[in-house]
Amino acid sequence: MEEDDPFGLDDEIVLLSFKCKDCGKRDEVPEYVVGDFSVDLNNDEEVEVECPFCGGTMLRARNVPSE
Ligand SMILES: [Zn+2]
């Protein structure tokens, strides 16, 4: 029995890193939320989420070139 589960969740939540194009801050978004955003996209389109810090556009961090 695994008791080391501080959140009391059975399912492991995968967090994906996003980086804001506008303010450069990073945020982590649960994969299932990103999946919801992906539904209407074509395969070659990036998932974009709204930045909680500035209201700008966040993209998957791996797709944002590091400076
Ligand atoms: Zn931002």
N, CA, C, O and the ligand as a Tripos MOL2 file, in Angstrom:
@<TRIPOS>MOLECULE
protein
  269   267    68     0     0
PROTEIN
NO_CHARGES

@<TRIPOS>ATOM
      1 N           0.8410   -1.2160    0.0000 N.3       1 MET1
      2 CA          0.0000    0.0000    0.0000 C.3       1 MET1
      3 C           0.8670    1.2520    0.0000 C.2       1 MET1
      4 O           1.7590    1.4140    0.8330 O.2       1 MET1
      5 N           0.5860    2.1210   -0.9400 N.am      2 GLU2
      6 CA          1.2770    3.4010   -1.0100 C.3       2 GLU2
      7 C           0.4790    4.4300   -0.2220 C.2       2 GLU2
      8 O          -0.6630    4.7440   -0.5550 O.2       2 GLU2
      9 N           1.1080    4.9480    0.8330 N.am      3 GLU3
     10 CA          0.4060    5.9610    1.6260 C.3       3 GLU3
     11 C           0.9820    7.3580    1.3970 C.2       3 GLU3
     12 O           0.4840    8.3470    1.9360 O.2       3 GLU3
     13 N           2.0290    7.4190    0.5940 N.am      4 ASP4
     14 CA          2.6990    8.6960    0.3700 C.3       4 ASP4
     15 C           2.0240    9.4710   -0.7600 C.2       4 ASP4
     16 O           2.5800    9.6280   -1.8470 O.2       4 ASP4
     17 N           0.8280    9.9430   -0.4810 N.am      5 ASP5
     18 CA          0.0470   10.6520   -1.4910 C.3       5 ASP5
     19 C          -0.6110   11.8710   -0.8520 C.2       5 ASP5
     20 O          -1.7690   11.8130   -0.4400 O.2       5 ASP5
     21 N           0.1320   12.9760   -0.7710 N.am      6 PRO6
     22 CA         -0.3340   14.1600   -0.0280 C.3       6 PRO6
     23 C          -1.6200   14.7610   -0.5750 C.2       6 PRO6
     24 O          -2.3350   15.4520    0.1520 O.2       6 PRO6
     25 N          -1.9260   14.5090   -1.8500 N.am      7 PHE7
     26 CA         -3.1170   15.1020   -2.4340 C.3       7 PHE7
     27 C          -4.3200   14.1600   -2.3730 C.2       7 PHE7
     28 O          -5.4420   14.5560   -2.6880 O.2       7 PHE7
     29 N          -4.0800   12.9120   -1.9660 N.am      8 GLY8
     30 CA         -5.1760   11.9690   -1.8840 C.3       8 GLY8
     31 C          -5.7710   11.6150   -3.2210 C.2       8 GLY8
     32 O          -6.9520   11.2810   -3.3110 O.2       8 GLY8
     33 N          -4.9720   11.6830   -4.2520 N.am      9 LEU9
     34 CA         -5.4640   11.3720   -5.5910 C.3       9 LEU9
     35 C          -4.9570   10.0170   -6.0370 C.2       9 LEU9
     36 O          -3.8160    9.6380   -5.7710 O.2       9 LEU9
     37 N          -5.8130    9.3100   -6.7090 N.am     10 ASP10
     38 CA         -5.4070    8.0270   -7.2460 C.3      10 ASP10
     39 C          -4.6620    8.1910   -8.5650 C.2      10 ASP10
     40 O          -3.6960    7.4820   -8.8480 O.2      10 ASP10
     41 N          -5.1330    9.1360   -9.3570 N.am     11 ASP11
     42 CA         -4.5310    9.3170  -10.6720 C.3      11 ASP11
     43 C          -3.3790   10.3100  -10.6050 C.2      11 ASP11
     44 O          -3.4530   11.3360   -9.9280 O.2      11 ASP11
     45 N          -2.3450    9.9850  -11.3040 N.am     12 GLU12
     46 CA         -1.2140   10.8980  -11.3920 C.3      12 GLU12
     47 C          -1.5330   11.9850  -12.4100 C.2      12 GLU12
     48 O          -1.8790   11.6950  -13.5550 O.2      12 GLU12
     49 N          -1.4150   13.2240  -11.9870 N.am     13 ILE13
     50 CA         -1.6810   14.3350  -12.8980 C.3      13 ILE13
     51 C          -0.3790   14.7660  -13.5480 C.2      13 ILE13
     52 O           0.5890   15.1090  -12.8700 O.2      13 ILE13
     53 N          -0.3730   14.7430  -14.8740 N.am     14 VAL14
     54 CA          0.7990   15.1770  -15.6150 C.3      14 VAL14
     55 C           0.6880   16.6700  -15.8720 C.2      14 VAL14
     56 O          -0.3070   17.1540  -16.4100 O.2      14 VAL14
     57 N           1.7270   17.3840  -15.4790 N.am     15 LEU15
     58 CA          1.7480   18.8330  -15.7070 C.3      15 LEU15
     59 C           2.6510   19.1540  -16.8890 C.2      15 LEU15
     60 O           3.7660   18.6440  -17.0000 O.2      15 LEU15
     61 N           2.1470   20.0050  -17.7620 N.am     16 LEU16
     62 CA          2.9240   20.4340  -18.9180 C.3      16 LEU16
     63 C           3.3470   21.8850  -18.7090 C.2      16 LEU16
     64 O           2.5550   22.7160  -18.2630 O.2      16 LEU16
     65 N           4.5870   22.1740  -19.0330 N.am     17 SER17
     66 CA          5.0990   23.5250  -18.8610 C.3      17 SER17
     67 C           4.7200   24.4140  -20.0360 C.2      17 SER17
     68 O           4.8980   24.0500  -21.1980 O.2      17 SER17
     69 N           4.2010   25.5670  -19.7100 N.am     18 PHE18
     70 CA          3.8950   26.5760  -20.7190 C.3      18 PHE18
     71 C           4.6940   27.8270  -20.4090 C.2      18 PHE18
     72 O           5.0180   28.1120  -19.2560 O.2      18 PHE18
     73 N           5.0040   28.5680  -21.4680 N.am     19 LYS19
     74 CA          5.7130   29.8310  -21.2810 C.3      19 LYS19
     75 C           4.9790   30.9210  -22.0400 C.2      19 LYS19
     76 O           4.5590   30.7350  -23.1820 O.2      19 LYS19
     77 N           4.8340   32.0670  -21.3810 N.am     20 CYS20
     78 CA          4.1040   33.1710  -21.9750 C.3      20 CYS20
     79 C           4.9590   33.8760  -23.0270 C.2      20 CYS20
     80 O           6.1210   34.2090  -22.7960 O.2      20 CYS20
     81 N           4.3420   34.0930  -24.1910 N.am     21 LYS21
     82 CA          5.0440   34.8150  -25.2540 C.3      21 LYS21
     83 C           5.2020   36.2880  -24.9090 C.2      21 LYS21
     84 O           6.1030   36.9630  -25.4070 O.2      21 LYS21
     85 N           4.3120   36.7760  -24.0470 N.am     22 ASP22
     86 CA          4.2540   38.2120  -23.7980 C.3      22 ASP22
     87 C           5.0530   38.6460  -22.5770 C.2      22 ASP22
     88 O           5.8000   39.6220  -22.6380 O.2      22 ASP22
     89 N           4.9010   37.9220  -21.4630 N.am     23 CYS23
     90 CA          5.6160   38.3410  -20.2500 C.3      23 CYS23
     91 C           6.7370   37.3790  -19.8830 C.2      23 CYS23
     92 O           7.5450   37.6820  -19.0050 O.2      23 CYS23
     93 N           6.8000   36.2200  -20.5420 N.am     24 GLY24
     94 CA          7.9090   35.3010  -20.3400 C.3      24 GLY24
     95 C           7.8010   34.4320  -19.1030 C.2      24 GLY24
     96 O           8.7030   33.6450  -18.8170 O.2      24 GLY24
     97 N           6.6970   34.5650  -18.3590 N.am     25 LYS25
     98 CA          6.5430   33.7330  -17.1760 C.3      25 LYS25
     99 C           6.1240   32.3260  -17.5770 C.2      25 LYS25
    100 O           5.5810   32.0850  -18.6550 O.2      25 LYS25
    101 N           6.4040   31.4140  -16.6590 N.am     26 ARG26
    102 CA          6.0540   30.0200  -16.9030 C.3      26 ARG26
    103 C           4.9000   29.6000  -16.0070 C.2      26 ARG26
    104 O           4.7240   30.1180  -14.9040 O.2      26 ARG26
    105 N           4.1220   28.6540  -16.5050 N.am     27 ASP27
    106 CA          3.0670   28.0920  -15.6930 C.3      27 ASP27
    107 C           2.9340   26.6280  -16.0730 C.2      27 ASP27
    108 O           3.3170   26.2200  -17.1690 O.2      27 ASP27
    109 N           2.3910   25.8510  -15.1610 N.am     28 GLU28
    110 CA          2.1940   24.4430  -15.4590 C.3      28 GLU28
    111 C           0.7000   24.1750  -15.5540 C.2      28 GLU28
    112 O          -0.0850   24.5760  -14.6950 O.2      28 GLU28
    113 N           0.3370   23.4930  -16.6130 N.am     29 VAL29
    114 CA         -1.0620   23.2240  -16.8930 C.3      29 VAL29
    115 C          -1.2540   21.7070  -16.9280 C.2      29 VAL29
    116 O          -0.4960   20.9990  -17.5910 O.2      29 VAL29
    117 N          -2.2660   21.2080  -16.2140 N.am     30 PRO30
    118 CA         -2.5150   19.7610  -16.2430 C.3      30 PRO30
    119 C          -2.7700   19.2780  -17.6680 C.2      30 PRO30
    120 O          -3.4120   19.9620  -18.4650 O.2      30 PRO30
    121 N          -2.2590   18.0960  -17.9690 N.am     31 GLU31
    122 CA         -2.3570   17.5850  -19.3280 C.3      31 GLU31
    123 C          -3.8070   17.4650  -19.7930 C.2      31 GLU31
    124 O          -4.1030   17.6830  -20.9680 O.2      31 GLU31
    125 N          -4.7150   17.1170  -18.8690 N.am     32 TYR32
    126 CA         -6.0960   16.9490  -19.3080 C.3      32 TYR32
    127 C          -6.7280   18.2660  -19.7290 C.2      32 TYR32
    128 O          -7.6150   18.2910  -20.5820 O.2      32 TYR32
    129 N          -6.2680   19.3700  -19.1230 N.am     33 VAL33
    130 CA         -6.7550   20.6860  -19.5420 C.3      33 VAL33
    131 C          -6.2360   21.0080  -20.9420 C.2      33 VAL33
    132 O          -6.9710   21.5100  -21.7920 O.2      33 VAL33
    133 N          -4.9520   20.7080  -21.1650 N.am     34 VAL34
    134 CA         -4.3670   20.9380  -22.4760 C.3      34 VAL34
    135 C          -5.0850   20.0930  -23.5210 C.2      34 VAL34
    136 O          -5.2930   20.5330  -24.6510 O.2      34 VAL34
    137 N          -5.4570   18.8860  -23.1380 N.am     35 GLY35
    138 CA         -6.1940   18.0110  -24.0400 C.3      35 GLY35
    139 C          -7.5080   18.6320  -24.4720 C.2      35 GLY35
    140 O          -7.9020   18.5120  -25.6320 O.2      35 GLY35
    141 N          -8.1860   19.2950  -23.5520 N.am     36 ASP36
    142 CA         -9.4290   19.9730  -23.9000 C.3      36 ASP36
    143 C          -9.1860   21.0810  -24.9140 C.2      36 ASP36
    144 O          -9.9790   21.2800  -25.8340 O.2      36 ASP36
    145 N          -8.0790   21.8030  -24.7370 N.am     37 PHE37
    146 CA         -7.7480   22.8700  -25.6740 C.3      37 PHE37
    147 C          -7.3750   22.3190  -27.0460 C.2      37 PHE37
    148 O          -7.5370   22.9990  -28.0590 O.2      37 PHE37
    149 N          -6.8820   21.1020  -27.0750 N.am     38 SER38
    150 CA         -6.3570   20.5320  -28.3110 C.3      38 SER38
    151 C          -7.4560   20.0120  -29.2330 C.2      38 SER38
    152 O          -7.2210   19.7750  -30.4180 O.2      38 SER38
    153 N          -8.6370   19.8380  -28.6920 N.am     39 VAL39
    154 CA         -9.7050   19.1550  -29.4330 C.3      39 VAL39
    155 C          -9.9880   19.8060  -30.7760 C.2      39 VAL39
    156 O         -10.1730   19.1170  -31.7790 O.2      39 VAL39
    157 N         -10.0220   21.1280  -30.7950 N.am     40 ASP40
    158 CA        -10.4140   21.8280  -32.0130 C.3      40 ASP40
    159 C          -9.2450   22.1650  -32.9340 C.2      40 ASP40
    160 O          -9.4300   22.8060  -33.9690 O.2      40 ASP40
    161 N          -8.0620   21.7410  -32.5640 N.am     41 LEU41
    162 CA         -6.8820   22.0940  -33.3430 C.3      41 LEU41
    163 C          -6.5530   21.0410  -34.3830 C.2      41 LEU41
    164 O          -6.8430   19.8570  -34.2130 O.2      41 LEU41
    165 N          -5.9380   21.5020  -35.4670 N.am     42 ASN42
    166 CA         -5.3500   20.5730  -36.4130 C.3      42 ASN42
    167 C          -4.0170   20.0840  -35.8490 C.2      42 ASN42
    168 O          -3.5010   20.6380  -34.8770 O.2      42 ASN42
    169 N          -3.4740   19.0520  -36.4640 N.am     43 ASN43
    170 CA         -2.2520   18.4550  -35.9420 C.3      43 ASN43
    171 C          -1.0650   19.4080  -35.9230 C.2      43 ASN43
    172 O          -0.1700   19.2900  -35.0870 O.2      43 ASN43
    173 N          -1.0710   20.3620  -36.8650 N.am     44 ASP44
    174 CA          0.0880   21.2410  -36.9590 C.3      44 ASP44
    175 C          -0.0960   22.5330  -36.1770 C.2      44 ASP44
    176 O           0.7290   23.4420  -36.2720 O.2      44 ASP44
    177 N          -1.1710   22.6170  -35.4090 N.am     45 GLU45
    178 CA         -1.3970   23.8290  -34.6330 C.3      45 GLU45
    179 C          -0.9400   23.6430  -33.1990 C.2      45 GLU45
    180 O          -1.0420   22.5570  -32.6300 O.2      45 GLU45
    181 N          -0.4350   24.7230  -32.6290 N.am     46 GLU46
    182 CA          0.0270   24.6970  -31.2540 C.3      46 GLU46
    183 C          -1.1340   24.9310  -30.3000 C.2      46 GLU46
    184 O          -2.0600   25.6850  -30.5960 O.2      46 GLU46
    185 N          -1.0680   24.2830  -29.1720 N.am     47 VAL47
    186 CA         -2.0280   24.5840  -28.1250 C.3      47 VAL47
    187 C          -1.6420   25.9100  -27.4720 C.2      47 VAL47
    188 O          -0.4910   26.1240  -27.0930 O.2      47 VAL47
    189 N          -2.6130   26.7740  -27.3550 N.am     48 GLU48
    190 CA         -2.3590   28.0530  -26.7000 C.3      48 GLU48
    191 C          -3.3010   28.1960  -25.5200 C.2      48 GLU48
    192 O          -4.4880   27.8840  -25.6240 O.2      48 GLU48
    193 N          -2.7800   28.6620  -24.4070 N.am     49 VAL49
    194 CA         -3.6250   28.9260  -23.2520 C.3      49 VAL49
    195 C          -3.4070   30.3690  -22.8140 C.2      49 VAL49
    196 O          -2.3760   30.9740  -23.1090 O.2      49 VAL49
    197 N          -4.3760   30.9000  -22.1180 N.am     50 GLU50
    198 CA         -4.2580   32.2890  -21.6830 C.3      50 GLU50
    199 C          -3.3440   32.3890  -20.4840 C.2      50 GLU50
    200 O          -3.4460   31.6100  -19.5370 O.2      50 GLU50
    201 N          -2.4530   33.3560  -20.5370 N.am     51 CYS51
    202 CA         -1.5250   33.5830  -19.4310 C.3      51 CYS51
    203 C          -2.2800   34.1060  -18.2100 C.2      51 CYS51
    204 O          -3.0010   35.0990  -18.3060 O.2      51 CYS51
    205 N          -2.1190   33.4430  -17.0610 N.am     52 PRO52
    206 CA         -2.7980   33.8970  -15.8510 C.3      52 PRO52
    207 C          -2.1550   35.1590  -15.2620 C.2      52 PRO52
    208 O          -2.7310   35.7990  -14.3820 O.2      52 PRO52
    209 N          -0.9820   35.5060  -15.7400 N.am     53 PHE53
    210 CA         -0.2610   36.6600  -15.1880 C.3      53 PHE53
    211 C          -0.5800   37.9450  -15.9430 C.2      53 PHE53
    212 O          -0.7900   38.9880  -15.3240 O.2      53 PHE53
    213 N          -0.6180   37.8830  -17.2640 N.am     54 CYS54
    214 CA         -0.7890   39.1070  -18.0490 C.3      54 CYS54
    215 C          -1.9340   39.0100  -19.0490 C.2      54 CYS54
    216 O          -2.2520   39.9940  -19.7170 O.2      54 CYS54
    217 N          -2.5590   37.8400  -19.1620 N.am     55 GLY55
    218 CA         -3.6590   37.6800  -20.1140 C.3      55 GLY55
    219 C          -3.1840   37.4540  -21.5360 C.2      55 GLY55
    220 O          -3.9860   37.4450  -22.4690 O.2      55 GLY55
    221 N          -1.8870   37.2710  -21.7030 N.am     56 GLY56
    222 CA         -1.3160   37.0280  -23.0250 C.3      56 GLY56
    223 C          -1.4530   35.5680  -23.4390 C.2      56 GLY56
    224 O          -2.2750   34.8270  -22.8990 O.2      56 GLY56
    225 N          -0.6390   35.1720  -24.4000 N.am     57 THR57
    226 CA         -0.7130   33.8360  -24.9620 C.3      57 THR57
    227 C           0.4490   32.9890  -24.4780 C.2      57 THR57
    228 O           1.6100   33.3850  -24.5810 O.2      57 THR57
    229 N           0.1200   31.8150  -23.9480 N.am     58 MET58
    230 CA          1.1690   30.8960  -23.5210 C.3      58 MET58
    231 C           1.2370   29.7170  -24.4800 C.2      58 MET58
    232 O           0.2160   29.2010  -24.9330 O.2      58 MET58
    233 N           2.4680   29.3030  -24.7780 N.am     59 LEU59
    234 CA          2.7070   28.1470  -25.6180 C.3      59 LEU59
    235 C           3.4890   27.1110  -24.8310 C.2      59 LEU59
    236 O           4.1260   27.4350  -23.8290 O.2      59 LEU59
    237 N           3.4420   25.8620  -25.2840 N.am     60 ARG60
    238 CA          4.2380   24.8200  -24.6460 C.3      60 ARG60
    239 C           5.6890   25.2680  -24.5640 C.2      60 ARG60
    240 O           6.2650   25.7330  -25.5480 O.2      60 ARG60
    241 N           6.2690   25.1240  -23.3870 N.am     61 ALA61
    242 CA          7.5990   25.6580  -23.1400 C.3      61 ALA61
    243 C           8.6390   25.0860  -24.0940 C.2      61 ALA61
    244 O           9.5790   25.7790  -24.4820 O.2      61 ALA61
    245 N           8.4710   23.8270  -24.4710 N.am     62 ARG62
    246 CA          9.4830   23.2140  -25.3430 C.3      62 ARG62
    247 C           9.4950   23.8440  -26.7320 C.2      62 ARG62
    248 O          10.4600   23.7050  -27.4840 O.2      62 ARG62
    249 N           8.3880   24.5500  -27.0640 N.am     63 ASN63
    250 CA          8.2920   25.1650  -28.3740 C.3      63 ASN63
    251 C           8.7730   26.6060  -28.3940 C.2      63 ASN63
    252 O           8.8560   27.2340  -29.4500 O.2      63 ASN63
    253 N           9.0890   27.1200  -27.2100 N.am     64 VAL64
    254 CA          9.5530   28.4970  -27.1230 C.3      64 VAL64
    255 C          11.0730   28.4910  -27.0460 C.2      64 VAL64
    256 O          11.6410   27.9540  -26.0950 O.2      64 VAL64
    257 N          11.7340   29.0780  -28.0280 N.am     65 PRO65
    258 CA         13.2030   29.0970  -28.0100 C.3      65 PRO65
    259 C          13.7300   29.7850  -26.7520 C.2      65 PRO65
    260 O          13.2390   30.8460  -26.3660 O.2      65 PRO65
    261 N          14.7140   29.1880  -26.1290 N.am     66 SER66
    262 CA         15.2930   29.8270  -24.9550 C.3      66 SER66
    263 C          16.2380   30.9360  -25.3910 C.2      66 SER66
    264 O          16.8490   30.8730  -26.4580 O.2      66 SER66
    265 N          16.3410   31.9220  -24.5660 N.am     67 GLU67
    266 CA         17.1360   33.0770  -24.9550 C.3      67 GLU67
    267 C          18.5850   32.9280  -24.5230 C.2      67 GLU67
    268 O          19.3980   33.8170  -24.7730 O.2      67 GLU67
    269 ZN          2.0320   36.5660  -19.6180 Zn       68 ZN68
@<TRIPOS>BOND
     1     1     2 1
     2     2     3 1
     3     3     4 2
     4     3     5 am
     5     5     6 1
     6     6     7 1
     7     7     8 2
     8     7     9 am
     9     9    10 1
    10    10    11 1
    11    11    12 2
    12    11    13 am
    13    13    14 1
    14    14    15 1
    15    15    16 2
    16    15    17 am
    17    17    18 1
    18    18    19 1
    19    19    20 2
    20    19    21 am
    21    21    22 1
    22    22    23 1
    23    23    24 2
    24    23    25 am
    25    25    26 1
    26    26    27 1
    27    27    28 2
    28    27    29 am
    29    29    30 1
    30    30    31 1
    31    31    32 2
    32    31    33 am
    33    33    34 1
    34    34    35 1
    35    35    36 2
    36    35    37 am
    37    37    38 1
    38    38    39 1
    39    39    40 2
    40    39    41 am
    41    41    42 1
    42    42    43 1
    43    43    44 2
    44    43    45 am
    45    45    46 1
    46    46    47 1
    47    47    48 2
    48    47    49 am
    49    49    50 1
    50    50    51 1
    51    51    52 2
    52    51    53 am
    53    53    54 1
    54    54    55 1
    55    55    56 2
    56    55    57 am
    57    57    58 1
    58    58    59 1
    59    59    60 2
    60    59    61 am
    61    61    62 1
    62    62    63 1
    63    63    64 2
    64    63    65 am
    65    65    66 1
    66    66    67 1
    67    67    68 2
    68    67    69 am
    69    69    70 1
    70    70    71 1
    71    71    72 2
    72    71    73 am
    73    73    74 1
    74    74    75 1
    75    75    76 2
    76    75    77 am
    77    77    78 1
    78    78    79 1
    79    79    80 2
    80    79    81 am
    81    81    82 1
    82    82    83 1
    83    83    84 2
    84    83    85 am
    85    85    86 1
    86    86    87 1
    87    87    88 2
    88    87    89 am
    89    89    90 1
    90    90    91 1
    91    91    92 2
    92    91    93 am
    93    93    94 1
    94    94    95 1
    95    95    96 2
    96    95    97 am
    97    97    98 1
    98    98    99 1
    99    99   100 2
   100    99   101 am
   101   101   102 1
   102   102   103 1
   103   103   104 2
   104   103   105 am
   105   105   106 1
   106   106   107 1
   107   107   108 2
   108   107   109 am
   109   109   110 1
   110   110   111 1
   111   111   112 2
   112   111   113 am
   113   113   114 1
   114   114   115 1
   115   115   116 2
   116   115   117 am
   117   117   118 1
   118   118   119 1
   119   119   120 2
   120   119   121 am
   121   121   122 1
   122   122   123 1
   123   123   124 2
   124   123   125 am
   125   125   126 1
   126   126   127 1
   127   127   128 2
   128   127   129 am
   129   129   130 1
   130   130   131 1
   131   131   132 2
   132   131   133 am
   133   133   134 1
   134   134   135 1
   135   135   136 2
   136   135   137 am
   137   137   138 1
   138   138   139 1
   139   139   140 2
   140   139   141 am
   141   141   142 1
   142   142   143 1
   143   143   144 2
   144   143   145 am
   145   145   146 1
   146   146   147 1
   147   147   148 2
   148   147   149 am
   149   149   150 1
   150   150   151 1
   151   151   152 2
   152   151   153 am
   153   153   154 1
   154   154   155 1
   155   155   156 2
   156   155   157 am
   157   157   158 1
   158   158   159 1
   159   159   160 2
   160   159   161 am
   161   161   162 1
   162   162   163 1
   163   163   164 2
   164   163   165 am
   165   165   166 1
   166   166   167 1
   167   167   168 2
   168   167   169 am
   169   169   170 1
   170   170   171 1
   171   171   172 2
   172   171   173 am
   173   173   174 1
   174   174   175 1
   175   175   176 2
   176   175   177 am
   177   177   178 1
   178   178   179 1
   179   179   180 2
   180   179   181 am
   181   181   182 1
   182   182   183 1
   183   183   184 2
   184   183   185 am
   185   185   186 1
   186   186   187 1
   187   187   188 2
   188   187   189 am
   189   189   190 1
   190   190   191 1
   191   191   192 2
   192   191   193 am
   193   193   194 1
   194   194   195 1
   195   195   196 2
   196   195   197 am
   197   197   198 1
   198   198   199 1
   199   199   200 2
   200   199   201 am
   201   201   202 1
   202   202   203 1
   203   203   204 2
   204   203   205 am
   205   205   206 1
   206   206   207 1
   207   207   208 2
   208   207   209 am
   209   209   210 1
   210   210   211 1
   211   211   212 2
   212   211   213 am
   213   213   214 1
   214   214   215 1
   215   215   216 2
   216   215   217 am
   217   217   218 1
   218   218   219 1
   219   219   220 2
   220   219   221 am
   221   221   222 1
   222   222   223 1
   223   223   224 2
   224   223   225 am
   225   225   226 1
   226   226   227 1
   227   227   228 2
   228   227   229 am
   229   229   230 1
   230   230   231 1
   231   231   232 2
   232   231   233 am
   233   233   234 1
   234   234   235 1
   235   235   236 2
   236   235   237 am
   237   237   238 1
   238   238   239 1
   239   239   240 2
   240   239   241 am
   241   241   242 1
   242   242   243 1
   243   243   244 2
   244   243   245 am
   245   245   246 1
   246   246   247 1
   247   247   248 2
   248   247   249 am
   249   249   250 1
   250   250   251 1
   251   251   252 2
   252   251   253 am
   253   253   254 1
   254   254   255 1
   255   255   256 2
   256   255   257 am
   257   257   258 1
   258   258   259 1
   259   259   260 2
   260   259   261 am
   261   261   262 1
   262   262   263 1
   263   263   264 2
   264   263   265 am
   265   265   266 1
   266   266   267 1
   267   267   268 2
@<TRIPOS>SUBSTRUCTURE
     1 MET1         2 RESIDUE 1 A MET
     2 GLU2         6 RESIDUE 1 A GLU
     3 GLU3        10 RESIDUE 1 A GLU
     4 ASP4        14 RESIDUE 1 A ASP
     5 ASP5        18 RESIDUE 1 A ASP
     6 PRO6        22 RESIDUE 1 A PRO
     7 PHE7        26 RESIDUE 1 A PHE
     8 GLY8        30 RESIDUE 1 A GLY
     9 LEU9        34 RESIDUE 1 A LEU
    10 ASP10       38 RESIDUE 1 A ASP
    11 ASP11       42 RESIDUE 1 A ASP
    12 GLU12       46 RESIDUE 1 A GLU
    13 ILE13       50 RESIDUE 1 A ILE
    14 VAL14       54 RESIDUE 1 A VAL
    15 LEU15       58 RESIDUE 1 A LEU
    16 LEU16       62 RESIDUE 1 A LEU
    17 SER17       66 RESIDUE 1 A SER
    18 PHE18       70 RESIDUE 1 A PHE
    19 LYS19       74 RESIDUE 1 A LYS
    20 CYS20       78 RESIDUE 1 A CYS
    21 LYS21       82 RESIDUE 1 A LYS
    22 ASP22       86 RESIDUE 1 A ASP
    23 CYS23       90 RESIDUE 1 A CYS
    24 GLY24       94 RESIDUE 1 A GLY
    25 LYS25       98 RESIDUE 1 A LYS
    26 ARG26      102 RESIDUE 1 A ARG
    27 ASP27      106 RESIDUE 1 A ASP
    28 GLU28      110 RESIDUE 1 A GLU
    29 VAL29      114 RESIDUE 1 A VAL
    30 PRO30      118 RESIDUE 1 A PRO
    31 GLU31      122 RESIDUE 1 A GLU
    32 TYR32      126 RESIDUE 1 A TYR
    33 VAL33      130 RESIDUE 1 A VAL
    34 VAL34      134 RESIDUE 1 A VAL
    35 GLY35      138 RESIDUE 1 A GLY
    36 ASP36      142 RESIDUE 1 A ASP
    37 PHE37      146 RESIDUE 1 A PHE
    38 SER38      150 RESIDUE 1 A SER
    39 VAL39      154 RESIDUE 1 A VAL
    40 ASP40      158 RESIDUE 1 A ASP
    41 LEU41      162 RESIDUE 1 A LEU
    42 ASN42      166 RESIDUE 1 A ASN
    43 ASN43      170 RESIDUE 1 A ASN
    44 ASP44      174 RESIDUE 1 A ASP
    45 GLU45      178 RESIDUE 1 A GLU
    46 GLU46      182 RESIDUE 1 A GLU
    47 VAL47      186 RESIDUE 1 A VAL
    48 GLU48      190 RESIDUE 1 A GLU
    49 VAL49      194 RESIDUE 1 A VAL
    50 GLU50      198 RESIDUE 1 A GLU
    51 CYS51      202 RESIDUE 1 A CYS
    52 PRO52      206 RESIDUE 1 A PRO
    53 PHE53      210 RESIDUE 1 A PHE
    54 CYS54      214 RESIDUE 1 A CYS
    55 GLY55      218 RESIDUE 1 A GLY
    56 GLY56      222 RESIDUE 1 A GLY
    57 THR57      226 RESIDUE 1 A THR
    58 MET58      230 RESIDUE 1 A MET
    59 LEU59      234 RESIDUE 1 A LEU
    60 ARG60      238 RESIDUE 1 A ARG
    61 ALA61      242 RESIDUE 1 A ALA
    62 ARG62      246 RESIDUE 1 A ARG
    63 ASN63      250 RESIDUE 1 A ASN
    64 VAL64      254 RESIDUE 1 A VAL
    65 PRO65      258 RESIDUE 1 A PRO
    66 SER66      262 RESIDUE 1 A SER
    67 GLU67      266 RESIDUE 1 A GLU
    68 ZN68       269 GROUP 0 **** ****
